[in-house]
């Protein structure tokens, strides 16, 4: 039983006043008691400003709102100010400014109840999955950091279940954070199915869910900008993905959202250089999973050079090699994904091939993905938005313009990982079509060869 009725709503959060959704009387009462503390929205220093939500200091991330000298300004400290500084970087979450502060809960902490039987999942883990699961349990018990380096299709979600079981049994708050909203939408229903007795909040832009002392928060990393000292266990999935590794505010949000004593677990198939170096220097415990859960090797990408490919894409035409690949899929009744580098090329190919396309700004994005997953569409054209975190059984994959800058090594590895994920159909076709063979293309193929070799050695030793 929480001593304060507001604690479950606000404990571990850093919010704007309008996000608190309190009457003025209640709001002022909580401030007077010290249950809420006010944090300046923008920390103004002599040489720089710093947003207290996203912690950006870049001058280009701040704007000015002009005010009249006789205009009353809501914040008493700024009555003589002629302009108001606000943060552009996180404005999509509501405006933070020099007169719009943030509020953090300072009252009694709220914890979810301990659960005796949190899960109904009765599946079995492979030896490699079990190794990762045991390492996660130890990380939670020791409040340490762990990297699980697992190939696409290794069954990372199921690896988490043993650790989640321990966490919920102890009444811990857990967050699974991922850079992509599509991953949140796919992951949350699975976790609700397998952990039916726990409260799950799925948070992303446009969600209807609300976190009121939930056992488990499944959220995009941007949503963590609203948290502070909230989670006992933080799991960052696809830690290498855009925008997490590009946006410095997101790792800071992860660091601020956890309690002083916590477990931190990173999941990825394609760790970036910083994690690779930390692993090699033994600065972070690492568990490597080179095999998929079904034990079959990763599909090895086929490389197909197409001259003047990008000129074809600009004109909305397709070379014979690519049309032949598509015709083969249709003749064999194989479903497939076509990855393209830009929204413009996706639109042009969709018009030419009469195949629907999806990208980050698609208004019907969820509907298109849902229909493809449920086999209402035989094919789908996509940008890198579907490169990771989504599972479609029995599909083939082609990357058209694999030499484009948008397709780095990690992106190509993740895209190739969409094929062959089903135990009933583990040998999906993956083809990279390109004009010039790039370093990323070569390295993505080498990665697959290396992981398949590691997996083969493990199976031989285990057998």
VEXVOKE-484803 format. One record per residue (C-alpha): x, y, z; residue in one letter. Coordinates in nm, 3 decimals. Layout:
r east->X; north->Y; up->Z; r->a;
...
This chain:
r east->0.000; north->0.000; up->0.000; r->x;
r east->0.151; north->0.336; up->-0.103; r->x;
r east->0.149; north->0.606; up->0.166; r->x;
r east->0.077; north->0.877; up->-0.090; r->x;
r east->-0.200; north->0.834; up->-0.352; r->x;
r east->0.002; north->1.032; up->-0.610; r->x;
r east->0.316; north->0.823; up->-0.575; r->x;
r east->0.221; north->0.548; up->-0.828; r->x;
r east->0.154; north->0.813; up->-1.095; r->x;
r east->0.461; north->1.030; up->-1.047; r->x;
r east->0.729; north->0.825; up->-0.872; r->x;
r east->1.045; north->0.810; up->-1.083; r->x;
r east->0.926; north->1.067; up->-1.338; r->x;
r east->1.028; north->1.413; up->-1.455; r->x;
r east->0.729; north->1.591; up->-1.612; r->x;
r east->0.592; north->1.923; up->-1.730; r->x;
r east->0.312; north->2.077; up->-1.525; r->x;
r east->0.046; north->1.998; up->-1.786; r->x;
r east->0.160; north->1.633; up->-1.789; r->x;
r east->0.087; north->1.607; up->-1.417; r->x;
r east->-0.280; north->1.680; up->-1.493; r->x;
r east->-0.352; north->1.811; up->-1.142; r->x;
r east->-0.584; north->2.082; up->-1.018; r->x;
r east->-0.403; north->2.397; up->-0.908; r->x;
r east->-0.498; north->2.332; up->-0.545; r->x;
r east->-0.355; north->1.980; up->-0.543; r->x;
r east->-0.048; north->2.091; up->-0.740; r->x;
r east->0.035; north->2.372; up->-0.498; r->x;
r east->-0.027; north->2.140; up->-0.203; r->x;
r east->0.221; north->1.882; up->-0.332; r->x;
r east->0.479; north->2.155; up->-0.392; r->x;
r east->0.431; north->2.296; up->-0.040; r->x;
r east->0.474; north->1.950; up->0.117; r->x;
r east->0.787; north->1.889; up->-0.088; r->x;
r east->0.635; north->1.589; up->-0.266; r->x;
r east->0.704; north->1.764; up->-0.596; r->x;
r east->1.023; north->1.958; up->-0.659; r->x;
r east->1.064; north->2.213; up->-0.935; r->x;
r east->1.355; north->2.179; up->-1.178; r->x;
r east->1.434; north->2.471; up->-1.412; r->x;
r east->1.352; north->2.368; up->-1.766; r->x;
r east->1.663; north->2.533; up->-1.906; r->x;
r east->1.979; north->2.565; up->-1.700; r->x;
r east->2.132; north->2.896; up->-1.808; r->x;
r east->2.509; north->2.911; up->-1.773; r->x;
r east->2.750; north->3.186; up->-1.874; r->x;
r east->2.882; north->3.001; up->-2.181; r->x;
r east->2.595; north->2.765; up->-2.262; r->x;
r east->2.238; north->2.655; up->-2.193; r->x;
r east->2.141; north->2.301; up->-2.095; r->x;
r east->1.795; north->2.146; up->-2.127; r->x;
r east->1.710; north->1.961; up->-1.806; r->x;
r east->1.501; north->1.701; up->-1.990; r->x;
r east->1.722; north->1.597; up->-2.283; r->x;
r east->2.050; north->1.752; up->-2.153; r->x;
r east->2.143; north->1.903; up->-2.488; r->x;
r east->2.389; north->2.193; up->-2.486; r->x;
r east->2.409; north->2.255; up->-2.859; r->x;
r east->2.338; north->2.624; up->-2.932; r->x;
r east->2.139; north->2.527; up->-3.244; r->x;
r east->1.898; north->2.328; up->-3.024; r->x;
r east->1.775; north->2.642; up->-2.844; r->x;
r east->1.536; north->2.906; up->-2.966; r->x;
r east->1.403; north->3.237; up->-2.837; r->x;
r east->1.044; north->3.345; up->-2.779; r->x;
r east->1.020; north->3.726; up->-2.777; r->x;
r east->0.808; north->3.884; up->-2.501; r->x;
r east->0.680; north->4.236; up->-2.448; r->x;
r east->0.840; north->4.418; up->-2.156; r->x;
r east->0.498; north->4.479; up->-2.000; r->x;
r east->0.378; north->4.120; up->-2.057; r->x;
r east->0.351; north->3.914; up->-1.736; r->x;
r east->0.574; north->3.607; up->-1.750; r->x;
r east->0.455; north->3.297; up->-1.561; r->x;
r east->0.785; north->3.236; up->-1.384; r->x;
r east->0.863; north->3.496; up->-1.114; r->x;
r east->1.239; north->3.475; up->-1.173; r->x;
r east->1.202; north->3.603; up->-1.528; r->x;
r east->0.996; north->3.919; up->-1.487; r->x;
r east->1.272; north->4.135; up->-1.630; r->x;
r east->1.357; north->3.900; up->-1.916; r->x;
r east->1.285; north->4.023; up->-2.269; r->x;
r east->1.296; north->3.679; up->-2.430; r->x;
r east->1.233; north->3.319; up->-2.328; r->x;
r east->1.475; north->3.038; up->-2.414; r->x;
r east->1.322; north->2.703; up->-2.508; r->x;
r east->1.460; north->2.365; up->-2.622; r->x;
r east->1.395; north->2.265; up->-2.983; r->x;
r east->1.558; north->1.923; up->-2.944; r->x;
r east->1.279; north->1.762; up->-2.738; r->x;
r east->0.991; north->1.999; up->-2.815; r->x;
r east->0.785; north->1.713; up->-2.963; r->x;
r east->0.736; north->1.597; up->-2.601; r->x;
r east->0.607; north->1.937; up->-2.490; r->x;
r east->0.793; north->2.264; up->-2.459; r->x;
r east->1.062; north->2.306; up->-2.192; r->x;
r east->1.177; north->2.665; up->-2.144; r->x;
r east->1.318; north->2.913; up->-1.896; r->x;
r east->0.964; north->2.974; up->-1.770; r->x;
r east->0.826; north->2.622; up->-1.819; r->x;
r east->1.001; north->2.406; up->-1.556; r->x;
r east->0.993; north->2.033; up->-1.498; r->x;
r east->0.865; north->1.861; up->-1.185; r->x;
r east->1.011; north->1.553; up->-1.022; r->x;
r east->0.848; north->1.338; up->-0.755; r->x;
r east->1.018; north->1.373; up->-0.416; r->x;
r east->0.759; north->1.197; up->-0.202; r->x;
r east->0.738; north->0.834; up->-0.091; r->x;
r east->0.874; north->0.597; up->-0.356; r->x;
r east->0.631; north->0.357; up->-0.521; r->x;
r east->0.711; north->-0.006; up->-0.599; r->x;
r east->0.501; north->-0.265; up->-0.781; r->x;
r east->0.393; north->-0.568; up->-0.575; r->x;
r east->0.600; north->-0.887; up->-0.575; r->x;
r east->0.453; north->-1.157; up->-0.801; r->x;
r east->0.469; north->-1.525; up->-0.705; r->x;
r east->0.391; north->-1.663; up->-1.052; r->x;
r east->0.459; north->-1.384; up->-1.302; r->x;
r east->0.479; north->-1.599; up->-1.618; r->x;
r east->0.279; north->-1.872; up->-1.789; r->x;
r east->0.545; north->-1.937; up->-2.056; r->x;
r east->0.657; north->-2.301; up->-2.053; r->x;
r east->0.887; north->-2.308; up->-2.355; r->x;
r east->1.237; north->-2.450; up->-2.351; r->x;
r east->1.557; north->-2.260; up->-2.416; r->x;
r east->1.847; north->-2.384; up->-2.626; r->x;
r east->2.182; north->-2.428; up->-2.444; r->x;
r east->2.303; north->-2.093; up->-2.581; r->x;
r east->1.981; north->-1.916; up->-2.485; r->x;
r east->2.001; north->-2.069; up->-2.139; r->x;
r east->2.359; north->-1.943; up->-2.102; r->x;
r east->2.243; north->-1.588; up->-2.179; r->x;
r east->1.940; north->-1.622; up->-1.949; r->x;
r east->2.159; north->-1.733; up->-1.657; r->x;
r east->2.398; north->-1.442; up->-1.718; r->x;
r east->2.104; north->-1.201; up->-1.709; r->x;
r east->1.982; north->-1.346; up->-1.377; r->x;
r east->2.330; north->-1.294; up->-1.230; r->x;
r east->2.341; north->-0.936; up->-1.363; r->x;
r east->2.009; north->-0.862; up->-1.192; r->x;
r east->2.123; north->-1.017; up->-0.865; r->x;
r east->2.460; north->-0.841; up->-0.874; r->x;
r east->2.320; north->-0.514; up->-1.018; r->x;
r east->2.582; north->-0.525; up->-1.292; r->x;
r east->2.611; north->-0.460; up->-1.666; r->x;
r east->2.581; north->-0.729; up->-1.936; r->x;
r east->2.605; north->-0.734; up->-2.316; r->x;
r east->2.418; north->-1.011; up->-2.499; r->x;
r east->2.562; north->-1.023; up->-2.851; r->x;
r east->2.313; north->-1.247; up->-3.032; r->x;
r east->2.258; north->-1.296; up->-3.404; r->x;
r east->1.926; north->-1.195; up->-3.558; r->x;
r east->1.669; north->-1.464; up->-3.489; r->x;
r east->1.851; north->-1.605; up->-3.185; r->x;
r east->1.537; north->-1.566; up->-2.973; r->x;
r east->1.647; north->-1.270; up->-2.762; r->x;
r east->1.301; north->-1.210; up->-2.619; r->x;
r east->1.275; north->-1.560; up->-2.475; r->x;
r east->1.627; north->-1.523; up->-2.328; r->x;
r east->1.491; north->-1.243; up->-2.112; r->x;
r east->1.214; north->-1.443; up->-1.948; r->x;
r east->1.420; north->-1.606; up->-1.674; r->x;
r east->1.558; north->-1.269; up->-1.569; r->x;
r east->1.216; north->-1.102; up->-1.589; r->x;
r east->1.074; north->-1.380; up->-1.369; r->x;
r east->1.335; north->-1.308; up->-1.099; r->x;
r east->1.281; north->-0.932; up->-1.127; r->x;
r east->0.902; north->-0.949; up->-1.089; r->x;
r east->0.929; north->-1.200; up->-0.804; r->x;
r east->1.139; north->-0.938; up->-0.621; r->x;
r east->0.905; north->-0.648; up->-0.699; r->x;
r east->1.154; north->-0.475; up->-0.929; r->x;
r east->1.055; north->-0.218; up->-1.189; r->x;
r east->1.182; north->-0.320; up->-1.532; r->x;
r east->1.215; north->-0.124; up->-1.856; r->x;
r east->1.278; north->-0.269; up->-2.201; r->x;
r east->1.383; north->0.027; up->-2.414; r->x;
r east->1.425; north->0.021; up->-2.791; r->x;
r east->1.486; north->0.295; up->-3.049; r->x;
r east->1.192; north->0.188; up->-3.272; r->x;
r east->0.819; north->0.224; up->-3.204; r->x;
r east->0.747; north->-0.076; up->-3.430; r->x;
r east->0.948; north->-0.295; up->-3.192; r->x;
r east->0.745; north->-0.171; up->-2.893; r->x;
r east->0.421; north->-0.251; up->-3.075; r->x;
r east->0.542; north->-0.602; up->-3.160; r->x;
r east->0.703; north->-0.683; up->-2.826; r->x;
r east->0.438; north->-0.559; up->-2.580; r->x;
r east->0.160; north->-0.805; up->-2.685; r->x;
r east->0.400; north->-1.100; up->-2.656; r->x;
r east->0.504; north->-0.998; up->-2.306; r->x;
r east->0.142; north->-0.943; up->-2.198; r->x;
r east->0.057; north->-1.290; up->-2.328; r->x;
r east->0.347; north->-1.462; up->-2.149; r->x;
r east->0.330; north->-1.251; up->-1.829; r->x;
r east->-0.047; north->-1.205; up->-1.791; r->x;
r east->-0.041; north->-1.118; up->-1.419; r->x;
r east->0.192; north->-0.818; up->-1.446; r->x;
r east->0.116; north->-0.460; up->-1.544; r->x;
r east->0.275; north->-0.369; up->-1.880; r->x;
r east->0.286; north->-0.014; up->-2.018; r->x;
r east->0.379; north->0.024; up->-2.387; r->x;
r east->0.503; north->0.380; up->-2.444; r->x;
r east->0.576; north->0.546; up->-2.778; r->x;
r east->0.459; north->0.850; up->-2.970; r->x;
r east->0.079; north->0.834; up->-2.996; r->x;
r east->0.030; north->0.550; up->-2.746; r->x;
r east->-0.280; north->0.535; up->-2.527; r->x;
r east->-0.098; north->0.349; up->-2.247; r->x;
r east->-0.014; north->0.519; up->-1.918; r->x;
r east->0.252; north->0.403; up->-1.676; r->x;
r east->0.102; north->0.393; up->-1.327; r->x;
r east->0.357; north->0.195; up->-1.126; r->x;
r east->0.375; north->-0.074; up->-1.396; r->x;
r east->0.595; north->-0.377; up->-1.334; r->x;
r east->0.723; north->-0.352; up->-1.691; r->x;
r east->0.759; north->-0.052; up->-1.920; r->x;
r east->0.825; north->-0.129; up->-2.287; r->x;
r east->0.920; north->0.203; up->-2.442; r->x;
r east->1.104; north->0.384; up->-2.715; r->x;
r east->1.426; north->0.534; up->-2.581; r->x;
r east->1.281; north->0.884; up->-2.634; r->x;
r east->1.014; north->0.811; up->-2.372; r->x;
r east->1.286; north->0.773; up->-2.109; r->x;
r east->1.334; north->1.151; up->-2.121; r->x;
r east->1.033; north->1.160; up->-1.887; r->x;
r east->1.194; north->0.936; up->-1.621; r->x;
r east->1.439; north->0.981; up->-1.336; r->x;
r east->1.565; north->0.714; up->-1.091; r->x;
r east->1.275; north->0.484; up->-1.176; r->x;
r east->1.397; north->0.138; up->-1.284; r->x;
r east->1.576; north->-0.144; up->-1.105; r->x;
r east->1.645; north->-0.327; up->-1.431; r->x;
r east->1.710; north->-0.158; up->-1.766; r->x;
r east->1.724; north->-0.362; up->-2.086; r->x;
r east->1.828; north->-0.167; up->-2.396; r->x;
r east->1.735; north->-0.364; up->-2.707; r->x;
r east->1.901; north->-0.290; up->-3.043; r->x;
r east->2.146; north->-0.059; up->-2.867; r->x;
r east->2.325; north->0.012; up->-3.196; r->x;
r east->2.015; north->0.126; up->-3.383; r->x;
r east->1.927; north->0.473; up->-3.508; r->x;
r east->1.854; north->0.710; up->-3.342; r->x;
r east->2.002; north->0.576; up->-3.015; r->x;
r east->2.367; north->0.573; up->-3.123; r->x;
r east->2.332; north->0.908; up->-3.306; r->x;
r east->2.151; north->1.106; up->-3.036; r->x;
r east->2.363; north->1.169; up->-2.725; r->x;
r east->2.054; north->1.262; up->-2.523; r->x;
r east->1.920; north->0.905; up->-2.538; r->x;
r east->2.206; north->0.728; up->-2.353; r->x;
r east->2.182; north->1.011; up->-2.098; r->x;
r east->1.810; north->0.944; up->-2.064; r->x;
r east->1.882; north->0.575; up->-1.999; r->x;
r east->2.142; north->0.666; up->-1.734; r->x;
r east->1.904; north->0.908; up->-1.558; r->x;
r east->1.603; north->0.672; up->-1.568; r->x;
r east->1.765; north->0.396; up->-1.359; r->x;
r east->1.800; north->0.385; up->-0.982; r->x;
r east->2.147; north->0.429; up->-0.827; r->x;
r east->2.168; north->0.050; up->-0.784; r->x;
r east->2.048; north->-0.125; up->-1.098; r->x;
r east->2.113; north->-0.392; up->-1.358; r->x;
r east->2.183; north->-0.282; up->-1.716; r->x;
r east->2.152; north->-0.530; up->-2.004; r->x;
r east->2.237; north->-0.445; up->-2.365; r->x;
r east->2.099; north->-0.657; up->-2.651; r->x;
r east->2.218; north->-0.640; up->-3.010; r->x;
r east->2.327; north->-0.843; up->-3.310; r->x;
r east->2.554; north->-0.563; up->-3.431; r->x;
r east->2.735; north->-0.382; up->-3.147; r->x;
r east->2.905; north->-0.054; up->-3.235; r->x;
r east->3.274; north->0.010; up->-3.179; r->x;
r east->3.243; north->0.139; up->-2.821; r->x;
r east->3.069; north->-0.178; up->-2.701; r->x;
r east->3.306; north->-0.398; up->-2.901; r->x;
r east->3.606; north->-0.233; up->-2.737; r->x;
r east->3.453; north->-0.253; up->-2.388; r->x;
r east->3.386; north->-0.622; up->-2.448; r->x;
r east->3.737; north->-0.696; up->-2.576; r->x;
r east->3.893; north->-0.510; up->-2.282; r->x;
r east->3.675; north->-0.712; up->-2.040; r->x;
r east->3.511; north->-0.393; up->-1.919; r->x;
r east->3.167; north->-0.543; up->-1.973; r->x;
r east->3.059; north->-0.905; up->-1.937; r->x;
r east->2.960; north->-1.037; up->-2.280; r->x;
r east->2.764; north->-1.343; up->-2.386; r->x;
r east->2.793; north->-1.433; up->-2.757; r->x;
r east->2.509; north->-1.621; up->-2.927; r->x;
r east->2.619; north->-1.717; up->-3.284; r->x;
r east->2.325; north->-1.950; up->-3.356; r->x;
r east->1.958; north->-1.895; up->-3.420; r->x;
r east->1.716; north->-2.069; up->-3.186; r->x;
r east->1.635; north->-2.332; up->-3.451; r->x;
r east->2.003; north->-2.419; up->-3.499; r->x;
r east->2.020; north->-2.346; up->-3.873; r->x;
r east->2.286; north->-2.111; up->-4.016; r->x;
r east->2.213; north->-1.753; up->-4.113; r->x;
r east->2.118; north->-1.707; up->-4.482; r->x;
r east->2.432; north->-1.595; up->-4.663; r->x;
r east->2.362; north->-1.282; up->-4.871; r->x;
r east->2.405; north->-1.320; up->-5.246; r->x;
r east->2.580; north->-1.030; up->-5.417; r->x;
r east->2.448; north->-0.909; up->-5.752; r->x;
r east->2.604; north->-0.616; up->-5.937; r->x;
r east->2.372; north->-0.402; up->-6.148; r->x;
r east->2.527; north->-0.125; up->-6.357; r->x;
r east->2.366; north->0.221; up->-6.339; r->x;
r east->2.130; north->0.093; up->-6.071; r->x;
r east->2.073; north->0.431; up->-5.905; r->x;
r east->1.989; north->0.590; up->-6.239; r->x;
r east->1.722; north->0.321; up->-6.281; r->x;
r east->1.585; north->0.396; up->-5.934; r->x;
r east->1.569; north->0.770; up->-6.007; r->x;
r east->1.371; north->0.698; up->-6.323; r->x;
r east->1.143; north->0.447; up->-6.149; r->x;
r east->1.261; north->0.160; up->-6.370; r->x;
r east->1.405; north->-0.177; up->-6.276; r->x;
r east->1.690; north->-0.373; up->-6.439; r->x;
r east->1.624; north->-0.727; up->-6.561; r->x;
r east->1.821; north->-0.886; up->-6.276; r->x;
r east->1.583; north->-0.742; up->-6.020; r->x;
r east->1.263; north->-0.809; up->-6.214; r->x;
r east->1.382; north->-1.166; up->-6.264; r->x;
r east->1.437; north->-1.202; up->-5.886; r->x;
r east->1.084; north->-1.075; up->-5.821; r->x;
r east->0.933; north->-1.306; up->-6.086; r->x;
r east->1.112; north->-1.604; up->-5.932; r->x;
r east->0.960; north->-1.524; up->-5.592; r->x;
r east->0.613; north->-1.495; up->-5.741; r->x;
r east->0.649; north->-1.819; up->-5.938; r->x;
r east->0.758; north->-2.003; up->-5.625; r->x;
r east->0.483; north->-1.831; up->-5.421; r->x;
r east->0.742; north->-1.685; up->-5.188; r->x;
r east->0.658; north->-1.373; up->-4.990; r->x;
r east->0.926; north->-1.104; up->-4.992; r->x;
r east->1.048; north->-0.766; up->-4.869; r->x;
r east->1.214; north->-0.514; up->-5.101; r->x;
r east->1.439; north->-0.269; up->-4.915; r->x;
r east->1.514; north->0.061; up->-5.089; r->x;
r east->1.728; north->0.357; up->-4.975; r->x;
r east->1.478; north->0.646; up->-5.000; r->x;
r east->1.109; north->0.724; up->-4.967; r->x;
r east->1.111; north->0.857; up->-5.325; r->x;
r east->1.242; north->0.528; up->-5.465; r->x;
r east->0.990; north->0.335; up->-5.254; r->x;
r east->0.707; north->0.543; up->-5.398; r->x;
r east->0.830; north->0.503; up->-5.757; r->x;
r east->0.875; north->0.124; up->-5.728; r->x;
r east->0.541; north->0.084; up->-5.556; r->x;
r east->0.372; north->0.257; up->-5.849; r->x;
r east->0.560; north->0.048; up->-6.104; r->x;
r east->0.520; north->-0.291; up->-5.933; r->x;
r east->0.178; north->-0.234; up->-5.775; r->x;
r east->0.322; north->-0.336; up->-5.436; r->x;
r east->0.242; north->-0.135; up->-5.121; r->x;
r east->0.526; north->0.050; up->-4.951; r->x;
r east->0.594; north->0.163; up->-4.596; r->x;
r east->0.830; north->0.421; up->-4.443; r->x;
r east->0.872; north->0.616; up->-4.120; r->x;
r east->0.616; north->0.880; up->-4.217; r->x;
r east->0.347; north->0.644; up->-4.348; r->x;
r east->0.011; north->0.732; up->-4.192; r->x;
r east->-0.103; north->0.368; up->-4.228; r->x;
r east->0.228; north->0.218; up->-4.122; r->x;
r east->0.088; north->-0.010; up->-3.848; r->x;
r east->-0.186; north->-0.136; up->-4.080; r->x;
r east->0.055; north->-0.221; up->-4.364; r->x;
r east->0.290; north->-0.411; up->-4.133; r->x;
r east->-0.003; north->-0.593; up->-3.974; r->x;
r east->-0.140; north->-0.698; up->-4.314; r->x;
r east->0.200; north->-0.821; up->-4.433; r->x;
r east->0.253; north->-1.017; up->-4.113; r->x;
r east->-0.088; north->-1.178; up->-4.155; r->x;
r east->-0.012; north->-1.265; up->-4.519; r->x;
r east->-0.269; north->-1.034; up->-4.675; r->x;
r east->0.017; north->-0.896; up->-4.887; r->x;
r east->0.260; north->-1.116; up->-5.075; r->x;
r east->0.520; north->-0.840; up->-5.088; r->x;
r east->0.606; north->-0.509; up->-4.926; r->x;
r east->0.848; north->-0.232; up->-5.026; r->x;
r east->1.017; north->-0.063; up->-4.732; r->x;
r east->1.290; north->0.177; up->-4.629; r->x;
r east->1.520; north->0.087; up->-4.339; r->x;
r east->1.223; north->0.126; up->-4.103; r->x;
r east->1.179; north->-0.255; up->-4.110; r->x;
r east->1.548; north->-0.342; up->-4.091; r->x;
r east->1.518; north->-0.476; up->-3.736; r->x;
r east->1.290; north->-0.574; up->-3.452; r->x;
r east->1.011; north->-0.725; up->-3.664; r->x;
r east->0.956; north->-1.090; up->-3.746; r->x;
r east->0.783; north->-1.225; up->-4.055; r->x;
r east->0.787; north->-1.603; up->-4.111; r->x;
r east->0.894; north->-1.751; up->-4.445; r->x;
r east->1.007; north->-1.449; up->-4.644; r->x;
r east->1.287; north->-1.363; up->-4.886; r->x;
r east->1.467; north->-1.029; up->-4.884; r->x;
r east->1.626; north->-0.807; up->-5.148; r->x;
r east->1.812; north->-0.481; up->-5.095; r->x;
r east->1.786; north->-0.263; up->-5.403; r->x;
r east->2.073; north->-0.015; up->-5.398; r->x;
r east->2.270; north->-0.184; up->-5.120; r->x;
r east->2.564; north->0.049; up->-5.193; r->x;
r east->2.367; north->0.356; up->-5.081; r->x;
r east->2.505; north->0.538; up->-4.773; r->x;
r east->2.195; north->0.457; up->-4.569; r->x;
r east->2.284; north->0.087; up->-4.580; r->x;
r east->2.582; north->0.060; up->-4.348; r->x;
r east->2.720; north->-0.274; up->-4.226; r->x;
r east->2.481; north->-0.297; up->-3.930; r->x;
r east->2.176; north->-0.215; up->-4.144; r->x;
r east->2.264; north->-0.481; up->-4.404; r->x;
r east->2.323; north->-0.745; up->-4.134; r->x;
r east->1.991; north->-0.662; up->-3.972; r->x;
r east->1.807; north->-0.665; up->-4.306; r->x;
r east->1.954; north->-1.004; up->-4.395; r->x;
r east->1.836; north->-1.119; up->-4.053; r->x;
r east->1.472; north->-1.081; up->-4.158; r->x;
r east->1.497; north->-1.399; up->-4.370; r->x;
r east->1.508; north->-1.760; up->-4.250; r->x;
r east->1.371; north->-1.691; up->-3.903; r->x;
r east->1.119; north->-1.975; up->-3.900; r->x;
r east->1.222; north->-2.326; up->-3.797; r->x;
r east->0.993; north->-2.457; up->-4.074; r->x;
r east->1.164; north->-2.239; up->-4.336; r->x;
r east->1.517; north->-2.149; up->-4.219; r->x;
r east->1.675; north->-2.095; up->-4.563; r->x;
r east->1.528; north->-1.772; up->-4.696; r->x;
r east->1.697; north->-1.598; up->-4.988; r->x;
r east->1.885; north->-1.271; up->-4.927; r->x;
r east->2.021; north->-1.073; up->-5.224; r->x;
r east->2.206; north->-0.742; up->-5.226; r->x;
r east->2.171; north->-0.554; up->-5.557; r->x;
r east->2.432; north->-0.280; up->-5.603; r->x;
r east->2.625; north->-0.077; up->-5.857; r->x;
r east->2.953; north->-0.054; up->-5.660; r->x;
r east->3.057; north->-0.310; up->-5.401; r->x;
r east->3.102; north->-0.117; up->-5.077; r->x;
r east->3.292; north->-0.199; up->-4.760; r->x;
r east->2.957; north->-0.237; up->-4.581; r->x;
r east->2.839; north->-0.502; up->-4.830; r->x;
r east->3.162; north->-0.699; up->-4.796; r->x;
r east->3.164; north->-0.678; up->-4.415; r->x;
r east->2.798; north->-0.777; up->-4.384; r->x;
r east->2.867; north->-1.095; up->-4.583; r->x;
r east->3.186; north->-1.164; up->-4.385; r->x;
r east->2.991; north->-1.123; up->-4.060; r->x;
r east->2.745; north->-1.390; up->-4.172; r->x;
r east->3.024; north->-1.628; up->-4.270; r->x;
r east->3.199; north->-1.574; up->-3.935; r->x;
r east->2.885; north->-1.628; up->-3.725; r->x;
r east->2.794; north->-1.940; up->-3.921; r->x;
r east->3.144; north->-2.075; up->-3.859; r->x;
r east->3.118; north->-1.998; up->-3.485; r->x;
r east->2.777; north->-2.163; up->-3.473; r->x;
r east->2.905; north->-2.471; up->-3.653; r->x;
r east->3.193; north->-2.505; up->-3.404; r->x;
r east->2.956; north->-2.469; up->-3.110; r->x;
r east->2.719; north->-2.735; up->-3.245; r->x;
r east->3.011; north->-2.970; up->-3.303; r->x;
r east->3.139; north->-2.921; up->-2.948; r->x;
r east->2.793; north->-2.953; up->-2.796; r->x;
r east->2.704; north->-3.267; up->-2.995; r->x;
